[in-house]
Amino acid sequence: MKLNSQIIQNIRADFPILEEKIYGKPLIYFDNGATTQKPFCVLQKIEYAYKHLNANIHRGVHFLSQQATEAHEDARNVVAHFLGAEKREEVVFTRGTTEAINLIAFSFGEAFCSENDEIVISVMEHHSNIVPWQMLCERKKMKLRVIPMNEKGELQLDAFRRLLNENTKLVSVTHVSNVMGTVNPVDEIIRISHEMNVPVLIDGAQAVPHIPVNVRELDADFYVFSGHKIYGPTGIGVLYGKEKWLNALPPYQGGGEMIENVSFEKTTYNVLPFKFEAGTPDYIGSTALAEALRYVGDIGIEKIAAYEHELTTYAVEQLSAVEGIRFIGTATEKSAVISFLVGNIHPYDIGILLDKLGIAVRTGHHCAQPLIDSLEIPGTVRASFSFYNTKEEIDVFVAALKRVVAMLI
C-alpha cells in the first residue's frame, strides 16, 4: 500500500515539532535537506537511554555498562542491515558525514597517497566532500580533479572517464546533490572506477533518507551518512567501509577504545571497527539513530521514495506558475529537492519573507559554493521535502511565494 493521506497524517502526529506556530502561523518545514525533524520514538529512546542505560560502554563489568554496550552494538547491527553491509565490523560510528569523510581523507591519504597522485570529486559536492581532499592534496602535493556537469545538473560520465588515470587514487562523489536533488549514477561511477582499480567513496547524506541504498549491490568501497539527516539525533554518523580497506588503513585518532595494548615504547591497535572509534562513543546517539532507522524501515523506504517523488513532481508543477521562476537543476533522476530563483530577486530576501509566513526554506550556497559559482548565481532558494510534508503545504508555499514575489518586484 502506498502512503495515502491518512497514513501521512498519522506520520505527522509522530513529529511534535510540526505542531509549532511560527509568527502565529502553522509551521511548514521545507528545510529537510539541512536536517530532519525527530519522531516521538527517537526522542523517547534518548530519554530512556539517559534514564535507564547511562553508563560508559565496552569497559565496564557492571550491569548498566553491559546493557549500554549491548544497546550500542545492537545499533551497529541495525545500521549494517539498513545499508546491506556484509559484516557489522564494516560499520564505524562517527560524528557525522563530515567526520567520516575526513577520516578517510586522512587515513587513506596516509596509507596510499603520495606526491602527484590525484583525487577525483565532482562539481556538485558539499564542502565536506571538497575541503578534506584539498587538505590532503596540500599535505601530499597531490592534485584534485573535478567531474563537470551538463546544463541539467547531471554529471558528464564521458568526462569522468577521461579524468581517470594511473595517478588516480580515489574517487569521492555525492549520491544525491544537496543543491539540485540530482541522483547521480553512482553504480556506474563505481563500475568505471573499479575498471581502473580505483576505490570509491560515496557521500550518502542526502540519499539514505529518500532512496533505497545497498552498499553491496553498489559495490561501494566507502559510504557515509549523518544521523540527523534521517530523523536521528545530531552528532552521530556512519562510515561504512569494506573490511579489506578498513583493515589496510591506519587509525584516524588515538586514545581509549581504539587500542589493543599500550606501552611507552609501542601501541598496538584494536580490531575493526573499534580501531576507528577513539574515546567514549556516542552510545546514546547510536541507539537513537537505530530507532530512527527502524522507524524509516517500518514505513518502507520504497514507499517513502515514491511519495516524495510525487510531492516533488507536484511542487514543480505548482511552482511553474510563479512568474519569472527559474529552476536550478532539472536532472531526469531527482530526489526530494527543488532549488530555484525568481527573476532578479535575491534568494535571501525571498527566504526572509517566507519565514514571516511560517515557511522554512534554505537560501544561499548550501555549502556548495563552487557549484553556485560555476552557475554564476548568488545562491538559490531550496525547498527540500520529507514524507511528513503534504501537497496542502505545497499549495500554501506556492501562494506565499507568489505574494512575496509581488512584494519584491
C-alpha positions in Angstrom: 0.0 0.0 0.0 1.3 3.4 -0.9 1.4 6.3 1.6 -2.1 7.8 1.4 -3.3 10.9 3.1 -4.5 9.1 6.3 -1.1 7.4 6.7 0.7 10.8 6.2 -1.5 12.4 8.9 -0.6 9.5 11.2 3.1 10.0 10.5 2.8 13.8 11.1 1.3 13.1 14.5 4.6 11.3 15.4 6.6 14.6 15.0 5.7 17.0 17.8 7.6 20.0 16.2 5.1 20.0 13.3 2.5 21.4 15.8 4.6 24.6 16.3 3.4 28.0 15.3 5.9 30.4 13.6 4.8 34.1 13.9 1.4 32.8 14.7 1.2 30.6 11.6 1.4 26.8 11.3 5.0 25.6 10.6 5.7 24.4 7.1 9.1 22.8 7.3 10.8 22.6 3.9 14.4 22.5 5.1 14.8 18.8 5.4 18.0 18.8 3.3 19.7 20.7 6.2 18.2 18.5 9.0 15.1 16.4 9.5 12.7 16.6 12.4 12.6 13.8 15.0 9.7 11.4 15.8 8.5 10.7 19.3 10.1 7.2 19.3 13.6 8.7 18.7 13.0 11.4 21.4 11.8 8.7 23.8 14.8 6.5 23.0 17.1 9.3 24.0 15.3 10.0 27.2 15.0 6.3 28.1 18.7 5.7 27.5 19.8 8.6 29.8 17.3 7.5 32.5 17.9 3.8 32.4 21.1 2.8 30.4 23.6 5.6 31.0 27.0 4.1 31.6 30.2 4.1 29.7 30.4 1.1 27.3 32.7 -1.8 26.5 35.0 -1.4 29.5 32.6 -1.8 32.4 31.7 -5.1 34.1 28.7 -3.8 35.9 25.1 -4.2 34.8 24.5 -0.7 33.4 27.6 -0.8 31.3 26.8 -4.2 29.9 23.3 -3.1 29.0 24.5 0.1 27.4 27.2 -1.8 25.4 24.6 -4.3 24.2 22.3 -1.4 23.0 25.2 0.3 21.2 26.4 -2.8 19.4 22.8 -3.7 18.5 22.6 -0.3 16.9 25.6 -1.2 14.8 23.7 -4.3 13.7 20.7 -2.2 12.7 22.9 0.1 10.6 24.7 -2.8 8.9 21.3 -4.3 8.0 19.9 -0.9 6.8 22.9 -0.5 4.4 23.1 -4.1 3.4 26.7 -4.4 4.7 28.2 -7.8 4.7 29.6 -7.5 8.2 28.8 -5.5 11.2 32.5 -4.7 11.6 32.3 -2.7 8.4 30.2 -0.1 10.2 32.1 2.7 12.0 30.3 5.3 14.1 31.4 8.9 13.6 30.1 12.3 14.5 28.6 12.6 11.0 29.3 12.6 7.3 31.9 15.3 7.6 34.0 13.4 10.2 33.6 10.2 8.2 35.0 11.9 5.0 37.8 13.5 7.0 38.6 10.1 8.5 39.1 8.5 5.0 40.8 11.6 3.6 43.4 11.4 6.4 43.8 7.6 6.8 43.6 6.7 3.1 45.9 9.6 2.3 48.5 8.4 4.9 48.4 4.8 3.6 48.1 5.2 -0.1 48.8 8.7 -1.4 52.0 10.5 -2.4 53.2 13.4 -4.5 51.5 13.9 -7.9 48.7 11.4 -7.1 45.1 12.5 -7.8 41.7 12.6 -6.2 38.6 12.9 -8.3 35.4 14.6 -7.0 32.5 16.4 -8.8 31.5 20.0 -9.3 28.3 19.4 -7.2 30.0 18.4 -3.9 29.2 19.7 -0.5 32.1 21.5 1.2 32.6 18.5 3.4 33.5 16.4 0.3 35.8 19.1 -1.1 37.8 20.6 1.7 39.2 17.4 3.3 40.5 16.4 -0.1 42.0 19.8 -0.7 43.8 19.5 2.7 45.1 16.1 1.6 46.3 17.5 -1.7 48.1 20.3 0.1 49.7 18.0 2.6 50.9 15.4 0.0 51.4 17.8 -3.0 48.6 16.0 -4.9 46.1 17.2 -7.5 42.3 17.5 -7.2 40.3 16.7 -10.3 36.6 17.7 -10.8 33.9 16.0 -12.8 31.9 18.6 -14.7 28.1 18.5 -15.3 25.7 19.4 -18.1 23.1 22.2 -18.2 20.5 19.9 -16.5 22.8 19.3 -13.5 23.9 15.8 -14.4 27.5 14.6 -14.2 29.2 14.0 -17.5 30.4 10.4 -17.4 32.5 10.7 -20.6 34.5 13.5 -19.0 34.8 11.4 -15.8 36.3 8.5 -17.8 38.9 10.9 -19.2 39.9 12.1 -15.7 40.8 8.6 -14.5 44.5 7.6 -15.0 47.3 5.7 -13.3 47.7 8.5 -10.8 44.1 8.4 -9.6 44.0 7.1 -6.1 40.3 7.6 -5.1 37.0 8.9 -6.4 34.7 10.7 -3.9 31.2 11.8 -5.1 27.8 12.6 -3.7 25.0 10.2 -4.2 22.4 13.0 -4.3 23.2 16.7 -4.8 22.1 18.7 -1.8 21.5 21.7 -4.0 19.8 20.3 -7.1 18.5 16.9 -5.9 20.3 15.2 -8.8 20.6 11.4 -8.1 23.9 10.6 -9.5 24.6 7.2 -11.3 26.9 6.1 -8.5 26.7 2.5 -9.6 28.1 3.4 -12.9 30.7 5.7 -11.4 31.8 2.8 -9.1 31.9 0.3 -12.0 34.0 2.7 -14.2 36.4 3.4 -11.3 36.8 -0.3 -10.4 37.8 -1.0 -14.0 40.9 1.2 -13.2 41.2 -0.4 -9.7 40.3 2.9 -8.1 38.2 2.8 -4.9 35.2 5.0 -4.5 33.7 6.9 -1.5 30.0 7.8 -1.8 28.6 10.7 0.3 25.1 9.4 1.1 24.0 12.2 3.4 21.2 13.3 1.0 20.4 9.8 -0.3 19.7 7.5 2.7 16.6 9.4 3.9 15.0 9.3 0.5 16.0 6.3 -1.6 17.0 2.6 -1.0 20.7 2.1 -0.6 22.5 -1.3 -0.6 26.3 -0.9 -0.4 27.0 -4.4 -1.5 24.8 -4.0 -4.6 26.5 -0.7 -5.4 29.9 -2.3 -4.6 30.9 0.9 -2.8 34.2 0.9 -1.1 33.2 3.5 1.4 29.7 5.0 2.1 28.9 7.7 4.6 25.9 9.5 6.1 24.7 11.5 9.0 22.0 10.5 11.6 20.3 13.9 11.8 19.5 13.8 8.0 17.4 10.6 8.6 15.3 11.5 11.6 18.0 10.7 14.2 20.0 13.0 16.5 22.8 15.3 15.7 26.4 14.3 16.4 26.2 10.7 15.2 27.0 9.4 11.7 28.2 6.3 9.9 31.2 5.3 7.9 30.7 2.1 6.0 33.9 0.6 4.6 34.8 -2.7 3.0 36.7 -4.8 5.5 39.8 -5.1 3.3 40.1 -1.3 3.1 39.4 -0.6 6.8 42.0 -3.2 7.8 44.5 -1.5 5.5 44.1 2.0 6.9 45.9 3.5 9.9 43.7 4.9 12.7 42.4 8.5 12.3 42.6 9.4 16.0 44.4 7.9 19.1 43.0 7.4 22.6 41.0 5.0 24.6 39.0 2.1 23.0 41.0 2.1 19.7 43.9 0.3 21.3 44.9 -3.3 21.9 47.9 -2.7 24.1 49.7 0.5 25.2 53.2 0.9 26.4 55.6 3.9 26.3 57.5 2.0 23.7 54.7 1.0 21.3 50.9 0.9 20.9 49.1 -1.8 19.0 45.6 -1.2 17.7 42.2 -2.7 18.3 40.3 -4.8 15.7 37.5 -3.4 13.5 35.5 -1.3 13.9 37.0 -0.1 17.2 40.3 0.9 15.6 38.5 4.0 14.3 36.4 4.8 17.3 38.7 6.5 19.8 37.3 7.7 23.1 33.9 7.3 24.6 31.4 6.8 21.7 28.0 8.5 21.5 26.2 5.4 22.7 23.1 7.4 23.3 23.2 8.8 19.8 23.8 5.4 18.2 20.8 3.8 19.9 18.6 6.8 18.8 19.9 6.5 15.3 19.0 2.8 15.3 15.5 3.8 16.4 15.2 6.3 13.5 16.3 3.6 11.0 13.7 1.2 12.4 11.1 3.9 12.1 12.0 4.5 8.4 12.1 0.8 7.8 8.7 0.3 9.3 7.2 2.8 6.9 9.3 1.4 4.0 12.0 3.3 2.1 10.5 2.4 -1.3 7.1 3.9 -0.2 8.9 7.0 1.1 10.8 7.4 -2.2 7.5 7.0 -4.2 5.6 9.5 -2.0 8.4 12.1 -2.0 8.7 11.8 -5.8 5.0 12.5 -6.0 5.4 15.5 -3.7 8.4 16.9 -5.7 6.7 16.5 -9.1 3.6 18.3 -7.7 5.7 21.1 -6.3 7.5 21.6 -9.6 4.1 21.7 -11.4 2.7 24.3 -9.0 5.8 26.4 -8.8 6.0 26.6 -12.6 3.0 29.0 -12.4 5.2 31.6 -10.5 6.2 34.3 -13.0 9.9 34.5 -13.6 10.8 31.3 -11.7 14.0 29.5 -12.9 14.7 26.0 -11.6 18.3 25.2 -10.8 18.9 21.5 -11.6 16.5 19.7 -13.9 18.0 16.3 -14.0 16.0 13.3 -15.1 16.7 11.5 -11.9 15.9 13.8 -8.9 15.3 13.3 -5.2 13.2 15.5 -2.9 14.9 18.8 -3.5 13.9 21.9 -5.6 16.2 24.9 -6.0 15.1 28.0 -7.8 15.5 31.7 -8.4 12.7 34.2 -9.3 13.7 37.0 -11.7 16.5 39.1 -10.2 15.2 38.8 -6.6 17.9 37.8 -4.2 17.2 34.4 -2.6 17.8 35.7 0.9 15.0 38.2 0.5 12.6 35.5 -0.5 13.6 33.3 2.4 13.2 36.0 5.0 9.7 36.9 3.9 8.6 33.3 3.6 9.8 32.8 7.2 7.5 35.5 8.3 4.7 33.4 6.8 5.7 30.3 8.8 7.6 28.6 5.9 11.1 27.3 6.5 13.3 27.1 3.3 17.0 27.3 2.9 18.7 30.1 1.0 22.3 30.7 0.0 25.0 28.5 -1.5 24.1 25.5 0.7 27.7 24.7 1.5 28.3 24.1 -2.2 29.9 27.4 -3.2 32.0 26.1 -6.1 28.8 24.7 -7.7 26.9 28.0 -7.2 29.9 30.0 -8.5 30.0 27.8 -11.6 26.4 28.6 -12.3 27.2 32.3 -11.9 24.3 32.9 -9.4 24.2 34.4 -5.9 22.6 31.3 -4.5 19.2 29.6 -4.6 16.0 29.2 -2.6 15.9 25.5 -1.7 12.8 23.6 -0.7 13.6 20.1 0.4 10.8 17.6 1.3 10.2 14.7 3.7 7.5 12.1 3.9 5.8 14.2 6.6 5.2 17.0 4.1 1.9 17.3 2.2 0.5 18.7 -1.1 -1.6 21.1 1.0 1.6 22.6 2.5 3.0 23.0 -1.0 -0.2 24.9 -2.0 0.3 27.3 0.9 4.0 27.6 0.0 3.3 28.5 -3.7 0.6 31.0 -2.7 3.0 32.6 -0.2 5.8 32.7 -2.8 3.6 34.5 -5.3 2.7 37.0 -2.6 6.4 37.5 -1.7 7.4 37.9 -5.3 4.7 40.5 -5.8 6.2 42.5 -2.9 9.8 42.3 -4.1 9.4 43.0 -7.8 
